[in-house]
Amino acid sequence: MPITTMEPKRIIWELPIKTVSEANCSEHWSKKAKRHKQQQFFVRTVFNHNSEPIQLPCIVTLTRLCCRFYDDDNNVSCFKKIRDEMSECLIPEKRGHYVTKKGKIKAIKGRADSDPRIEWKYKQEKNKNPGIRIEIAF
C-alpha cells in the first residue's frame, strides 16, 4: 500500500511595502499613520485578490526584504500593522467595531492575531529591492 503524504499548500506574495522599526521610530504621527494605512491597504488588496481559500490552522511567515538587517525585536515590531491586517483577513469574525462621536463606524484591529490557529514566524533576507514577503502554509 503506497504511503501518501500531504504537502502543505503554500501561498507566497511579495509586496514593495516599506517597513520601519516601530520601536526606534520617532517620526510625526501623521506620517506614521499614512504608512500604516498603506501597509494595511496593500495586504488587504492582495488577500482579497487571492482565489484560493485559506484554511486554519496555518503558518504565516513574514520576511523583510532589505539591504541591512534589524535585530530580532525590531524586525517583529516593523510587521505589527501587517500582522494585524493579515489576521483580520484570515479570521474576519474576530473584528470589533465602535461608533465615533460623529456617528462613523470604525473597525478595531489587532484582536485576531493572538488566535492559536495562526502561527507567526519572522525572517529577514538581503535584497536590493526593499519590501516584504508573506508566505502562508496550510
C-alpha angles and dihedrals in degrees: 000000000000119000113232123199124197110230111208116249114243132204117190126189128179116199131183092231120150113232124196129185102256091198094062099031119115103174131131114286093239092055090048092048091051091052091048092051091049092050092050093045093053093046093049092045093052091044093050091050091054108109097196118080114236116225126209135266096056142155117233116197116193113197123190112215107205148140094242132028130243121213116259100268093046091049090054093046093053089061097051098108092038090053091048092052094045091052091049089053093048096044108023094166091071093061114115128207137202136185118240124221088262091055098254119140112233128188121236107219130193100054099104099051092082093059110126091223090072119068114197124209129178130205141166130213133185111248135157091219108062119221142097138278121213116197121184119190119188 
